[in-house]
Amino acid sequence: MRLIVASLAIAAAFATPTFAQTDPSLCEQDKGYIEVYKQFVEGWVDAVQAGRLVDPQKTDIAVWVEQWKNRMLQGTPVHDLCVEMVQKRISEGF
């Protein structure tokens, strides 16, 4: 019984947005890049408001996001961009 409860707790934890924000498997889903982008921006804003991201880092991320969007418009595969955004979030720590 404990194993079942523990398994359910672990499954519930991985279903939370905290884990989904850095889960590259979202990029495999149809339009998963939209969720990755949304969660990236929300996490970025939360980190700035909490004081964990300050200049020049927060400005560098803003520039990176604009370049990311431009690359999407230029035709870079969405899957690749999605994975890059997940990796960027992990590397920036938010």
PyMOL Python script that loads the backbone (N, CA, C, O; Angstrom):
from pymol import cmd

cmd.read_pdbstr("""\
ATOM      1  N   MET A   1       0.827  -1.195   0.000  1.00  0.00           N
ATOM      2  CA  MET A   1       0.000   0.000   0.000  1.00  0.00           C
ATOM      3  C   MET A   1       0.865   1.251   0.000  1.00  0.00           C
ATOM      4  O   MET A   1       0.573   2.217  -0.705  1.00  0.00           O
ATOM      5  N   ARG A   2       1.940   1.230   0.801  1.00  0.00           N
ATOM      6  CA  ARG A   2       2.832   2.394   0.841  1.00  0.00           C
ATOM      7  C   ARG A   2       3.446   2.655  -0.523  1.00  0.00           C
ATOM      8  O   ARG A   2       3.618   3.805  -0.926  1.00  0.00           O
ATOM      9  N   LEU A   3       3.775   1.582  -1.232  1.00  0.00           N
ATOM     10  CA  LEU A   3       4.364   1.717  -2.555  1.00  0.00           C
ATOM     11  C   LEU A   3       3.385   2.401  -3.506  1.00  0.00           C
ATOM     12  O   LEU A   3       3.789   3.237  -4.314  1.00  0.00           O
ATOM     13  N   ILE A   4       2.129   2.060  -3.418  1.00  0.00           N
ATOM     14  CA  ILE A   4       1.114   2.680  -4.265  1.00  0.00           C
ATOM     15  C   ILE A   4       0.972   4.157  -3.934  1.00  0.00           C
ATOM     16  O   ILE A   4       0.918   4.995  -4.833  1.00  0.00           O
ATOM     17  N   VAL A   5       0.911   4.475  -2.653  1.00  0.00           N
ATOM     18  CA  VAL A   5       0.795   5.869  -2.231  1.00  0.00           C
ATOM     19  C   VAL A   5       2.014   6.664  -2.685  1.00  0.00           C
ATOM     20  O   VAL A   5       1.884   7.778  -3.193  1.00  0.00           O
ATOM     21  N   ALA A   6       3.196   6.088  -2.500  1.00  0.00           N
ATOM     22  CA  ALA A   6       4.429   6.766  -2.922  1.00  0.00           C
ATOM     23  C   ALA A   6       4.438   6.963  -4.427  1.00  0.00           C
ATOM     24  O   ALA A   6       4.831   8.026  -4.909  1.00  0.00           O
ATOM     25  N   SER A   7       4.015   5.963  -5.170  1.00  0.00           N
ATOM     26  CA  SER A   7       3.973   6.073  -6.627  1.00  0.00           C
ATOM     27  C   SER A   7       3.009   7.163  -7.074  1.00  0.00           C
ATOM     28  O   SER A   7       3.309   7.933  -7.986  1.00  0.00           O
ATOM     29  N   LEU A   8       1.858   7.223  -6.428  1.00  0.00           N
ATOM     30  CA  LEU A   8       0.888   8.263  -6.766  1.00  0.00           C
ATOM     31  C   LEU A   8       1.422   9.648  -6.424  1.00  0.00           C
ATOM     32  O   LEU A   8       1.192  10.601  -7.168  1.00  0.00           O
ATOM     33  N   ALA A   9       2.127   9.766  -5.314  1.00  0.00           N
ATOM     34  CA  ALA A   9       2.701  11.059  -4.923  1.00  0.00           C
ATOM     35  C   ALA A   9       3.754  11.504  -5.927  1.00  0.00           C
ATOM     36  O   ALA A   9       3.811  12.677  -6.296  1.00  0.00           O
ATOM     37  N   ILE A  10       4.580  10.576  -6.364  1.00  0.00           N
ATOM     38  CA  ILE A  10       5.612  10.908  -7.357  1.00  0.00           C
ATOM     39  C   ILE A  10       4.957  11.296  -8.676  1.00  0.00           C
ATOM     40  O   ILE A  10       5.370  12.269  -9.306  1.00  0.00           O
ATOM     41  N   ALA A  11       3.958  10.561  -9.094  1.00  0.00           N
ATOM     42  CA  ALA A  11       3.262  10.883 -10.345  1.00  0.00           C
ATOM     43  C   ALA A  11       2.606  12.260 -10.259  1.00  0.00           C
ATOM     44  O   ALA A  11       2.643  13.030 -11.219  1.00  0.00           O
ATOM     45  N   ALA A  12       2.010  12.563  -9.121  1.00  0.00           N
ATOM     46  CA  ALA A  12       1.376  13.878  -8.951  1.00  0.00           C
ATOM     47  C   ALA A  12       2.413  14.986  -8.979  1.00  0.00           C
ATOM     48  O   ALA A  12       2.167  16.052  -9.543  1.00  0.00           O
ATOM     49  N   ALA A  13       3.566  14.746  -8.378  1.00  0.00           N
ATOM     50  CA  ALA A  13       4.629  15.762  -8.376  1.00  0.00           C
ATOM     51  C   ALA A  13       5.108  16.048  -9.783  1.00  0.00           C
ATOM     52  O   ALA A  13       5.328  17.204 -10.145  1.00  0.00           O
ATOM     53  N   PHE A  14       5.272  14.997 -10.586  1.00  0.00           N
ATOM     54  CA  PHE A  14       5.736  15.213 -11.953  1.00  0.00           C
ATOM     55  C   PHE A  14       4.665  15.818 -12.849  1.00  0.00           C
ATOM     56  O   PHE A  14       4.978  16.305 -13.935  1.00  0.00           O
ATOM     57  N   ALA A  15       3.430  15.799 -12.425  1.00  0.00           N
ATOM     58  CA  ALA A  15       2.352  16.410 -13.202  1.00  0.00           C
ATOM     59  C   ALA A  15       2.214  17.899 -12.905  1.00  0.00           C
ATOM     60  O   ALA A  15       1.453  18.596 -13.576  1.00  0.00           O
ATOM     61  N   THR A  16       2.937  18.386 -11.916  1.00  0.00           N
ATOM     62  CA  THR A  16       2.818  19.796 -11.560  1.00  0.00           C
ATOM     63  C   THR A  16       3.568  20.664 -12.553  1.00  0.00           C
ATOM     64  O   THR A  16       4.498  20.193 -13.209  1.00  0.00           O
ATOM     65  N   PRO A  17       3.177  21.924 -12.671  1.00  0.00           N
ATOM     66  CA  PRO A  17       3.853  22.837 -13.590  1.00  0.00           C
ATOM     67  C   PRO A  17       5.348  22.976 -13.302  1.00  0.00           C
ATOM     68  O   PRO A  17       6.125  23.209 -14.228  1.00  0.00           O
ATOM     69  N   THR A  18       5.766  22.839 -12.049  1.00  0.00           N
ATOM     70  CA  THR A  18       7.178  22.981 -11.721  1.00  0.00           C
ATOM     71  C   THR A  18       8.021  22.015 -12.529  1.00  0.00           C
ATOM     72  O   THR A  18       9.069  22.393 -13.052  1.00  0.00           O
ATOM     73  N   PHE A  19       7.576  20.772 -12.637  1.00  0.00           N
ATOM     74  CA  PHE A  19       8.329  19.800 -13.410  1.00  0.00           C
ATOM     75  C   PHE A  19       8.077  19.964 -14.898  1.00  0.00           C
ATOM     76  O   PHE A  19       8.991  19.765 -15.698  1.00  0.00           O
ATOM     77  N   ALA A  20       6.875  20.318 -15.286  1.00  0.00           N
ATOM     78  CA  ALA A  20       6.552  20.469 -16.695  1.00  0.00           C
ATOM     79  C   ALA A  20       7.364  21.593 -17.331  1.00  0.00           C
ATOM     80  O   ALA A  20       7.659  21.537 -18.525  1.00  0.00           O
ATOM     81  N   GLN A  21       7.727  22.603 -16.561  1.00  0.00           N
ATOM     82  CA  GLN A  21       8.435  23.744 -17.106  1.00  0.00           C
ATOM     83  C   GLN A  21       9.772  23.362 -17.719  1.00  0.00           C
ATOM     84  O   GLN A  21      10.230  24.028 -18.648  1.00  0.00           O
ATOM     85  N   THR A  22      10.395  22.334 -17.237  1.00  0.00           N
ATOM     86  CA  THR A  22      11.684  21.929 -17.772  1.00  0.00           C
ATOM     87  C   THR A  22      11.634  20.514 -18.347  1.00  0.00           C
ATOM     88  O   THR A  22      12.648  19.818 -18.380  1.00  0.00           O
ATOM     89  N   ASP A  23      10.488  20.104 -18.784  1.00  0.00           N
ATOM     90  CA  ASP A  23      10.316  18.771 -19.348  1.00  0.00           C
ATOM     91  C   ASP A  23      10.350  18.861 -20.880  1.00  0.00           C
ATOM     92  O   ASP A  23       9.382  19.320 -21.487  1.00  0.00           O
ATOM     93  N   PRO A  24      11.444  18.431 -21.506  1.00  0.00           N
ATOM     94  CA  PRO A  24      11.530  18.536 -22.964  1.00  0.00           C
ATOM     95  C   PRO A  24      10.521  17.660 -23.703  1.00  0.00           C
ATOM     96  O   PRO A  24      10.320  17.838 -24.905  1.00  0.00           O
ATOM     97  N   SER A  25       9.884  16.716 -23.007  1.00  0.00           N
ATOM     98  CA  SER A  25       8.884  15.894 -23.697  1.00  0.00           C
ATOM     99  C   SER A  25       7.676  16.723 -24.122  1.00  0.00           C
ATOM    100  O   SER A  25       6.920  16.306 -25.000  1.00  0.00           O
ATOM    101  N   LEU A  26       7.485  17.892 -23.511  1.00  0.00           N
ATOM    102  CA  LEU A  26       6.419  18.792 -23.971  1.00  0.00           C
ATOM    103  C   LEU A  26       6.632  19.184 -25.431  1.00  0.00           C
ATOM    104  O   LEU A  26       5.673  19.436 -26.160  1.00  0.00           O
ATOM    105  N   CYS A  27       7.887  19.232 -25.848  1.00  0.00           N
ATOM    106  CA  CYS A  27       8.211  19.616 -27.224  1.00  0.00           C
ATOM    107  C   CYS A  27       7.777  18.565 -28.230  1.00  0.00           C
ATOM    108  O   CYS A  27       7.682  18.848 -29.425  1.00  0.00           O
ATOM    109  N   GLU A  28       7.514  17.360 -27.759  1.00  0.00           N
ATOM    110  CA  GLU A  28       7.063  16.274 -28.641  1.00  0.00           C
ATOM    111  C   GLU A  28       5.560  16.354 -28.894  1.00  0.00           C
ATOM    112  O   GLU A  28       5.053  15.739 -29.832  1.00  0.00           O
ATOM    113  N   GLN A  29       4.852  17.107 -28.063  1.00  0.00           N
ATOM    114  CA  GLN A  29       3.399  17.198 -28.190  1.00  0.00           C
ATOM    115  C   GLN A  29       3.023  18.233 -29.243  1.00  0.00           C
ATOM    116  O   GLN A  29       3.759  19.188 -29.492  1.00  0.00           O
ATOM    117  N   ASP A  30       1.869  18.023 -29.850  1.00  0.00           N
ATOM    118  CA  ASP A  30       1.351  18.989 -30.807  1.00  0.00           C
ATOM    119  C   ASP A  30       1.145  20.321 -30.101  1.00  0.00           C
ATOM    120  O   ASP A  30       0.384  20.401 -29.136  1.00  0.00           O
ATOM    121  N   LYS A  31       1.796  21.333 -30.558  1.00  0.00           N
ATOM    122  CA  LYS A  31       1.740  22.683 -29.997  1.00  0.00           C
ATOM    123  C   LYS A  31       2.259  22.752 -28.565  1.00  0.00           C
ATOM    124  O   LYS A  31       1.913  23.672 -27.824  1.00  0.00           O
ATOM    125  N   GLY A  32       3.078  21.794 -28.174  1.00  0.00           N
ATOM    126  CA  GLY A  32       3.683  21.810 -26.840  1.00  0.00           C
ATOM    127  C   GLY A  32       4.602  22.998 -26.647  1.00  0.00           C
ATOM    128  O   GLY A  32       4.818  23.453 -25.523  1.00  0.00           O
ATOM    129  N   TYR A  33       5.148  23.504 -27.762  1.00  0.00           N
ATOM    130  CA  TYR A  33       6.031  24.663 -27.671  1.00  0.00           C
ATOM    131  C   TYR A  33       5.303  25.869 -27.090  1.00  0.00           C
ATOM    132  O   TYR A  33       5.928  26.727 -26.467  1.00  0.00           O
ATOM    133  N   ILE A  34       4.002  25.940 -27.285  1.00  0.00           N
ATOM    134  CA  ILE A  34       3.228  27.060 -26.740  1.00  0.00           C
ATOM    135  C   ILE A  34       3.236  26.994 -25.210  1.00  0.00           C
ATOM    136  O   ILE A  34       3.411  28.015 -24.544  1.00  0.00           O
ATOM    137  N   GLU A  35       3.049  25.812 -24.666  1.00  0.00           N
ATOM    138  CA  GLU A  35       3.083  25.639 -23.210  1.00  0.00           C
ATOM    139  C   GLU A  35       4.478  25.922 -22.667  1.00  0.00           C
ATOM    140  O   GLU A  35       4.620  26.552 -21.620  1.00  0.00           O
ATOM    141  N   VAL A  36       5.511  25.459 -23.374  1.00  0.00           N
ATOM    142  CA  VAL A  36       6.888  25.714 -22.948  1.00  0.00           C
ATOM    143  C   VAL A  36       7.156  27.225 -22.929  1.00  0.00           C
ATOM    144  O   VAL A  36       7.743  27.743 -21.979  1.00  0.00           O
ATOM    145  N   TYR A  37       6.725  27.919 -23.975  1.00  0.00           N
ATOM    146  CA  TYR A  37       6.931  29.370 -24.053  1.00  0.00           C
ATOM    147  C   TYR A  37       6.178  30.081 -22.919  1.00  0.00           C
ATOM    148  O   TYR A  37       6.727  30.950 -22.241  1.00  0.00           O
ATOM    149  N   LYS A  38       4.924  29.696 -22.731  1.00  0.00           N
ATOM    150  CA  LYS A  38       4.104  30.311 -21.682  1.00  0.00           C
ATOM    151  C   LYS A  38       4.734  30.114 -20.308  1.00  0.00           C
ATOM    152  O   LYS A  38       4.839  31.058 -19.525  1.00  0.00           O
ATOM    153  N   GLN A  39       5.150  28.890 -20.021  1.00  0.00           N
ATOM    154  CA  GLN A  39       5.749  28.598 -18.728  1.00  0.00           C
ATOM    155  C   GLN A  39       7.111  29.275 -18.576  1.00  0.00           C
ATOM    156  O   GLN A  39       7.488  29.665 -17.472  1.00  0.00           O
ATOM    157  N   PHE A  40       7.844  29.416 -19.672  1.00  0.00           N
ATOM    158  CA  PHE A  40       9.133  30.115 -19.631  1.00  0.00           C
ATOM    159  C   PHE A  40       8.917  31.563 -19.200  1.00  0.00           C
ATOM    160  O   PHE A  40       9.589  32.062 -18.297  1.00  0.00           O
ATOM    161  N   VAL A  41       7.973  32.226 -19.856  1.00  0.00           N
ATOM    162  CA  VAL A  41       7.707  33.633 -19.542  1.00  0.00           C
ATOM    163  C   VAL A  41       7.184  33.779 -18.116  1.00  0.00           C
ATOM    164  O   VAL A  41       7.607  34.683 -17.395  1.00  0.00           O
ATOM    165  N   GLU A  42       6.279  32.913 -17.705  1.00  0.00           N
ATOM    166  CA  GLU A  42       5.755  32.982 -16.335  1.00  0.00           C
ATOM    167  C   GLU A  42       6.862  32.763 -15.311  1.00  0.00           C
ATOM    168  O   GLU A  42       6.927  33.473 -14.308  1.00  0.00           O
ATOM    169  N   GLY A  43       7.727  31.790 -15.554  1.00  0.00           N
ATOM    170  CA  GLY A  43       8.834  31.524 -14.649  1.00  0.00           C
ATOM    171  C   GLY A  43       9.826  32.667 -14.596  1.00  0.00           C
ATOM    172  O   GLY A  43      10.361  32.994 -13.536  1.00  0.00           O
ATOM    173  N   TRP A  44      10.064  33.268 -15.741  1.00  0.00           N
ATOM    174  CA  TRP A  44      10.972  34.412 -15.850  1.00  0.00           C
ATOM    175  C   TRP A  44      10.419  35.583 -15.039  1.00  0.00           C
ATOM    176  O   TRP A  44      11.140  36.189 -14.247  1.00  0.00           O
ATOM    177  N   VAL A  45       9.144  35.897 -15.238  1.00  0.00           N
ATOM    178  CA  VAL A  45       8.504  36.991 -14.504  1.00  0.00           C
ATOM    179  C   VAL A  45       8.523  36.721 -13.002  1.00  0.00           C
ATOM    180  O   VAL A  45       8.841  37.611 -12.214  1.00  0.00           O
ATOM    181  N   ASP A  46       8.184  35.497 -12.605  1.00  0.00           N
ATOM    182  CA  ASP A  46       8.199  35.145 -11.179  1.00  0.00           C
ATOM    183  C   ASP A  46       9.596  35.325 -10.592  1.00  0.00           C
ATOM    184  O   ASP A  46       9.741  35.841  -9.484  1.00  0.00           O
ATOM    185  N   ALA A  47      10.622  34.902 -11.325  1.00  0.00           N
ATOM    186  CA  ALA A  47      12.002  35.022 -10.831  1.00  0.00           C
ATOM    187  C   ALA A  47      12.426  36.478 -10.722  1.00  0.00           C
ATOM    188  O   ALA A  47      13.135  36.849  -9.786  1.00  0.00           O
ATOM    189  N   VAL A  48      11.998  37.308 -11.670  1.00  0.00           N
ATOM    190  CA  VAL A  48      12.320  38.746 -11.612  1.00  0.00           C
ATOM    191  C   VAL A  48      11.613  39.380 -10.417  1.00  0.00           C
ATOM    192  O   VAL A  48      12.224  40.127  -9.653  1.00  0.00           O
ATOM    193  N   GLN A  49      10.334  39.080 -10.261  1.00  0.00           N
ATOM    194  CA  GLN A  49       9.573  39.665  -9.158  1.00  0.00           C
ATOM    195  C   GLN A  49      10.092  39.212  -7.798  1.00  0.00           C
ATOM    196  O   GLN A  49      10.005  39.959  -6.823  1.00  0.00           O
ATOM    197  N   ALA A  50      10.626  38.006  -7.724  1.00  0.00           N
ATOM    198  CA  ALA A  50      11.159  37.489  -6.469  1.00  0.00           C
ATOM    199  C   ALA A  50      12.588  37.976  -6.208  1.00  0.00           C
ATOM    200  O   ALA A  50      13.158  37.723  -5.147  1.00  0.00           O
ATOM    201  N   GLY A  51      13.154  38.679  -7.192  1.00  0.00           N
ATOM    202  CA  GLY A  51      14.509  39.199  -7.034  1.00  0.00           C
ATOM    203  C   GLY A  51      15.610  38.199  -7.331  1.00  0.00           C
ATOM    204  O   GLY A  51      16.779  38.461  -7.048  1.00  0.00           O
ATOM    205  N   ARG A  52      15.247  37.047  -7.901  1.00  0.00           N
ATOM    206  CA  ARG A  52      16.255  36.037  -8.235  1.00  0.00           C
ATOM    207  C   ARG A  52      16.944  36.331  -9.555  1.00  0.00           C
ATOM    208  O   ARG A  52      18.059  35.863  -9.787  1.00  0.00           O
ATOM    209  N   LEU A  53      16.293  37.105 -10.430  1.00  0.00           N
ATOM    210  CA  LEU A  53      16.890  37.526 -11.697  1.00  0.00           C
ATOM    211  C   LEU A  53      16.973  39.040 -11.702  1.00  0.00           C
ATOM    212  O   LEU A  53      15.959  39.729 -11.591  1.00  0.00           O
ATOM    213  N   VAL A  54      18.162  39.542 -11.828  1.00  0.00           N
ATOM    214  CA  VAL A  54      18.385  40.984 -11.865  1.00  0.00           C
ATOM    215  C   VAL A  54      19.260  41.299 -13.076  1.00  0.00           C
ATOM    216  O   VAL A  54      19.827  40.398 -13.694  1.00  0.00           O
ATOM    217  N   ASP A  55      19.364  42.573 -13.405  1.00  0.00           N
ATOM    218  CA  ASP A  55      20.225  42.966 -14.514  1.00  0.00           C
ATOM    219  C   ASP A  55      21.670  42.663 -14.175  1.00  0.00           C
ATOM    220  O   ASP A  55      22.064  42.792 -13.016  1.00  0.00           O
ATOM    221  N   PRO A  56      22.453  42.275 -15.126  1.00  0.00           N
ATOM    222  CA  PRO A  56      22.192  42.212 -16.557  1.00  0.00           C
ATOM    223  C   PRO A  56      21.534  40.907 -17.017  1.00  0.00           C
ATOM    224  O   PRO A  56      21.135  40.791 -18.176  1.00  0.00           O
ATOM    225  N   GLN A  57      21.420  39.927 -16.115  1.00  0.00           N
ATOM    226  CA  GLN A  57      20.873  38.625 -16.504  1.00  0.00           C
ATOM    227  C   GLN A  57      19.446  38.732 -17.042  1.00  0.00           C
ATOM    228  O   GLN A  57      19.129  38.117 -18.060  1.00  0.00           O
ATOM    229  N   LYS A  58      18.581  39.502 -16.376  1.00  0.00           N
ATOM    230  CA  LYS A  58      17.186  39.545 -16.847  1.00  0.00           C
ATOM    231  C   LYS A  58      17.085  40.216 -18.211  1.00  0.00           C
ATOM    232  O   LYS A  58      16.226  39.851 -19.015  1.00  0.00           O
ATOM    233  N   THR A  59      17.948  41.194 -18.486  1.00  0.00           N
ATOM    234  CA  THR A  59      17.949  41.839 -19.800  1.00  0.00           C
ATOM    235  C   THR A  59      18.518  40.889 -20.855  1.00  0.00           C
ATOM    236  O   THR A  59      18.018  40.835 -21.978  1.00  0.00           O
ATOM    237  N   ASP A  60      19.552  40.151 -20.497  1.00  0.00           N
ATOM    238  CA  ASP A  60      20.123  39.168 -21.425  1.00  0.00           C
ATOM    239  C   ASP A  60      19.072  38.133 -21.833  1.00  0.00           C
ATOM    240  O   ASP A  60      19.016  37.723 -22.992  1.00  0.00           O
ATOM    241  N   ILE A  61      18.251  37.721 -20.888  1.00  0.00           N
ATOM    242  CA  ILE A  61      17.194  36.748 -21.189  1.00  0.00           C
ATOM    243  C   ILE A  61      16.153  37.383 -22.111  1.00  0.00           C
ATOM    244  O   ILE A  61      15.666  36.727 -23.033  1.00  0.00           O
ATOM    245  N   ALA A  62      15.812  38.637 -21.877  1.00  0.00           N
ATOM    246  CA  ALA A  62      14.845  39.327 -22.751  1.00  0.00           C
ATOM    247  C   ALA A  62      15.368  39.391 -24.183  1.00  0.00           C
ATOM    248  O   ALA A  62      14.616  39.169 -25.132  1.00  0.00           O
ATOM    249  N   VAL A  63      16.632  39.689 -24.336  1.00  0.00           N
ATOM    250  CA  VAL A  63      17.243  39.737 -25.672  1.00  0.00           C
ATOM    251  C   VAL A  63      17.216  38.349 -26.294  1.00  0.00           C
ATOM    252  O   VAL A  63      16.906  38.206 -27.476  1.00  0.00           O
ATOM    253  N   TRP A  64      17.540  37.320 -25.506  1.00  0.00           N
ATOM    254  CA  TRP A  64      17.525  35.947 -26.002  1.00  0.00           C
ATOM    255  C   TRP A  64      16.124  35.562 -26.490  1.00  0.00           C
ATOM    256  O   TRP A  64      15.979  34.937 -27.541  1.00  0.00           O
ATOM    257  N   VAL A  65      15.100  35.936 -25.728  1.00  0.00           N
ATOM    258  CA  VAL A  65      13.718  35.602 -26.107  1.00  0.00           C
ATOM    259  C   VAL A  65      13.349  36.273 -27.429  1.00  0.00           C
ATOM    260  O   VAL A  65      12.708  35.650 -28.276  1.00  0.00           O
ATOM    261  N   GLU A  66      13.742  37.523 -27.617  1.00  0.00           N
ATOM    262  CA  GLU A  66      13.453  38.214 -28.883  1.00  0.00           C
ATOM    263  C   GLU A  66      14.165  37.527 -30.051  1.00  0.00           C
ATOM    264  O   GLU A  66      13.585  37.366 -31.125  1.00  0.00           O
ATOM    265  N   GLN A  67      15.409  37.126 -29.843  1.00  0.00           N
ATOM    266  CA  GLN A  67      16.140  36.406 -30.885  1.00  0.00           C
ATOM    267  C   GLN A  67      15.479  35.064 -31.168  1.00  0.00           C
ATOM    268  O   GLN A  67      15.410  34.627 -32.317  1.00  0.00           O
ATOM    269  N   TRP A  68      14.991  34.411 -30.112  1.00  0.00           N
ATOM    270  CA  TRP A  68      14.283  33.137 -30.255  1.00  0.00           C
ATOM    271  C   TRP A  68      13.054  33.316 -31.131  1.00  0.00           C
ATOM    272  O   TRP A  68      12.810  32.528 -32.044  1.00  0.00           O
ATOM    273  N   LYS A  69      12.276  34.366 -30.844  1.00  0.00           N
ATOM    274  CA  LYS A  69      11.060  34.624 -31.639  1.00  0.00           C
ATOM    275  C   LYS A  69      11.406  34.929 -33.091  1.00  0.00           C
ATOM    276  O   LYS A  69      10.715  34.478 -34.004  1.00  0.00           O
ATOM    277  N   ASN A  70      12.469  35.691 -33.306  1.00  0.00           N
ATOM    278  CA  ASN A  70      12.889  36.003 -34.675  1.00  0.00           C
ATOM    279  C   ASN A  70      13.312  34.743 -35.425  1.00  0.00           C
ATOM    280  O   ASN A  70      13.015  34.594 -36.611  1.00  0.00           O
ATOM    281  N   ARG A  71      13.997  33.847 -34.742  1.00  0.00           N
ATOM    282  CA  ARG A  71      14.394  32.590 -35.375  1.00  0.00           C
ATOM    283  C   ARG A  71      13.174  31.761 -35.747  1.00  0.00           C
ATOM    284  O   ARG A  71      13.180  31.075 -36.769  1.00  0.00           O
ATOM    285  N   MET A  72      12.125  31.815 -34.924  1.00  0.00           N
ATOM    286  CA  MET A  72      10.893  31.099 -35.252  1.00  0.00           C
ATOM    287  C   MET A  72      10.293  31.675 -36.537  1.00  0.00           C
ATOM    288  O   MET A  72       9.881  30.935 -37.430  1.00  0.00           O
ATOM    289  N   LEU A  73      10.251  32.994 -36.614  1.00  0.00           N
ATOM    290  CA  LEU A  73       9.707  33.648 -37.809  1.00  0.00           C
ATOM    291  C   LEU A  73      10.540  33.361 -39.053  1.00  0.00           C
ATOM    292  O   LEU A  73      10.018  33.361 -40.168  1.00  0.00           O
ATOM    293  N   GLN A  74      11.828  33.117 -38.865  1.00  0.00           N
ATOM    294  CA  GLN A  74      12.720  32.827 -39.987  1.00  0.00           C
ATOM    295  C   GLN A  74      12.640  31.371 -40.425  1.00  0.00           C
ATOM    296  O   GLN A  74      13.249  30.994 -41.427  1.00  0.00           O
ATOM    297  N   GLY A  75      11.902  30.550 -39.692  1.00  0.00           N
ATOM    298  CA  GLY A  75      11.680  29.174 -40.117  1.00  0.00           C
ATOM    299  C   GLY A  75      12.472  28.098 -39.396  1.00  0.00           C
ATOM    300  O   GLY A  75      12.467  26.944 -39.824  1.00  0.00           O
ATOM    301  N   THR A  76      13.148  28.447 -38.314  1.00  0.00           N
ATOM    302  CA  THR A  76      13.831  27.413 -37.530  1.00  0.00           C
ATOM    303  C   THR A  76      12.766  26.436 -37.031  1.00  0.00           C
ATOM    304  O   THR A  76      11.709  26.863 -36.566  1.00  0.00           O
ATOM    305  N   PRO A  77      13.033  25.127 -37.120  1.00  0.00           N
ATOM    306  CA  PRO A  77      12.035  24.147 -36.676  1.00  0.00           C
ATOM    307  C   PRO A  77      11.566  24.410 -35.238  1.00  0.00           C
ATOM    308  O   PRO A  77      12.373  24.620 -34.333  1.00  0.00           O
ATOM    309  N   VAL A  78      10.271  24.391 -35.059  1.00  0.00           N
ATOM    310  CA  VAL A  78       9.664  24.693 -33.765  1.00  0.00           C
ATOM    311  C   VAL A  78      10.140  23.716 -32.693  1.00  0.00           C
ATOM    312  O   VAL A  78      10.382  24.112 -31.552  1.00  0.00           O
ATOM    313  N   HIS A  79      10.272  22.458 -33.051  1.00  0.00           N
ATOM    314  CA  HIS A  79      10.734  21.466 -32.072  1.00  0.00           C
ATOM    315  C   HIS A  79      12.100  21.854 -31.519  1.00  0.00           C
ATOM    316  O   HIS A  79      12.324  21.805 -30.310  1.00  0.00           O
ATOM    317  N   ASP A  80      13.010  22.238 -32.408  1.00  0.00           N
ATOM    318  CA  ASP A  80      14.363  22.622 -31.978  1.00  0.00           C
ATOM    319  C   ASP A  80      14.324  23.846 -31.074  1.00  0.00           C
ATOM    320  O   ASP A  80      15.027  23.906 -30.064  1.00  0.00           O
ATOM    321  N   LEU A  81      13.503  24.816 -31.440  1.00  0.00           N
ATOM    322  CA  LEU A  81      13.370  26.024 -30.622  1.00  0.00           C
ATOM    323  C   LEU A  81      12.789  25.696 -29.249  1.00  0.00           C
ATOM    324  O   LEU A  81      13.207  26.254 -28.235  1.00  0.00           O
ATOM    325  N   CYS A  82      11.839  24.800 -29.235  1.00  0.00           N
ATOM    326  CA  CYS A  82      11.205  24.400 -27.983  1.00  0.00           C
ATOM    327  C   CYS A  82      12.230  23.770 -27.040  1.00  0.00           C
ATOM    328  O   CYS A  82      12.296  24.117 -25.861  1.00  0.00           O
ATOM    329  N   VAL A  83      13.020  22.850 -27.566  1.00  0.00           N
ATOM    330  CA  VAL A  83      14.044  22.191 -26.754  1.00  0.00           C
ATOM    331  C   VAL A  83      15.061  23.218 -26.257  1.00  0.00           C
ATOM    332  O   VAL A  83      15.496  23.156 -25.107  1.00  0.00           O
ATOM    333  N   GLU A  84      15.439  24.158 -27.115  1.00  0.00           N
ATOM    334  CA  GLU A  84      16.371  25.213 -26.705  1.00  0.00           C
ATOM    335  C   GLU A  84      15.808  26.035 -25.552  1.00  0.00           C
ATOM    336  O   GLU A  84      16.536  26.412 -24.633  1.00  0.00           O
ATOM    337  N   MET A  85      14.506  26.310 -25.606  1.00  0.00           N
ATOM    338  CA  MET A  85      13.895  27.108 -24.546  1.00  0.00           C
ATOM    339  C   MET A  85      13.898  26.345 -23.228  1.00  0.00           C
ATOM    340  O   MET A  85      14.142  26.933 -22.174  1.00  0.00           O
ATOM    341  N   VAL A  86      13.635  25.066 -23.274  1.00  0.00           N
ATOM    342  CA  VAL A  86      13.701  24.245 -22.058  1.00  0.00           C
ATOM    343  C   VAL A  86      15.122  24.272 -21.512  1.00  0.00           C
ATOM    344  O   VAL A  86      15.322  24.449 -20.311  1.00  0.00           O
ATOM    345  N   GLN A  87      16.105  24.099 -22.382  1.00  0.00           N
ATOM    346  CA  GLN A  87      17.504  24.097 -21.951  1.00  0.00           C
ATOM    347  C   GLN A  87      17.913  25.460 -21.395  1.00  0.00           C
ATOM    348  O   GLN A  87      18.663  25.532 -20.421  1.00  0.00           O
ATOM    349  N   LYS A  88      17.426  26.533 -22.004  1.00  0.00           N
ATOM    350  CA  LYS A  88      17.741  27.874 -21.530  1.00  0.00           C
ATOM    351  C   LYS A  88      17.196  28.067 -20.118  1.00  0.00           C
ATOM    352  O   LYS A  88      17.876  28.612 -19.248  1.00  0.00           O
ATOM    353  N   ARG A  89      15.986  27.624 -19.904  1.00  0.00           N
ATOM    354  CA  ARG A  89      15.399  27.779 -18.573  1.00  0.00           C
ATOM    355  C   ARG A  89      16.197  27.006 -17.531  1.00  0.00           C
ATOM    356  O   ARG A  89      16.427  27.505 -16.429  1.00  0.00           O
ATOM    357  N   ILE A  90      16.613  25.813 -17.866  1.00  0.00           N
ATOM    358  CA  ILE A  90      17.419  25.024 -16.936  1.00  0.00           C
ATOM    359  C   ILE A  90      18.744  25.742 -16.665  1.00  0.00           C
ATOM    360  O   ILE A  90      19.169  25.858 -15.516  1.00  0.00           O
ATOM    361  N   SER A  91      19.387  26.220 -17.723  1.00  0.00           N
ATOM    362  CA  SER A  91      20.696  26.859 -17.540  1.00  0.00           C
ATOM    363  C   SER A  91      20.609  28.167 -16.758  1.00  0.00           C
ATOM    364  O   SER A  91      21.552  28.539 -16.060  1.00  0.00           O
ATOM    365  N   GLU A  92      19.482  28.863 -16.872  1.00  0.00           N
ATOM    366  CA  GLU A  92      19.307  30.130 -16.142  1.00  0.00           C
ATOM    367  C   GLU A  92      18.820  29.920 -14.714  1.00  0.00           C
ATOM    368  O   GLU A  92      18.904  30.819 -13.877  1.00  0.00           O
ATOM    369  N   GLY A  93      18.310  28.722 -14.447  1.00  0.00           N
ATOM    370  CA  GLY A  93      17.928  28.381 -13.079  1.00  0.00           C
ATOM    371  C   GLY A  93      16.608  28.964 -12.584  1.00  0.00           C
ATOM    372  O   GLY A  93      16.475  29.291 -11.405  1.00  0.00           O
ATOM    373  N   PHE A  94      15.649  29.093 -13.470  1.00  0.00           N
ATOM    374  CA  PHE A  94      14.327  29.554 -13.013  1.00  0.00           C
ATOM    375  C   PHE A  94      13.213  28.701 -13.561  1.00  0.00           C
ATOM    376  O   PHE A  94      12.043  28.954 -13.273  1.00  0.00           O
TER     377      PHE A  94
END
""", "prot")
cmd.dss("prot")
cmd.show_as("cartoon", "prot")
cmd.util.cbc("prot")
cmd.orient("prot")
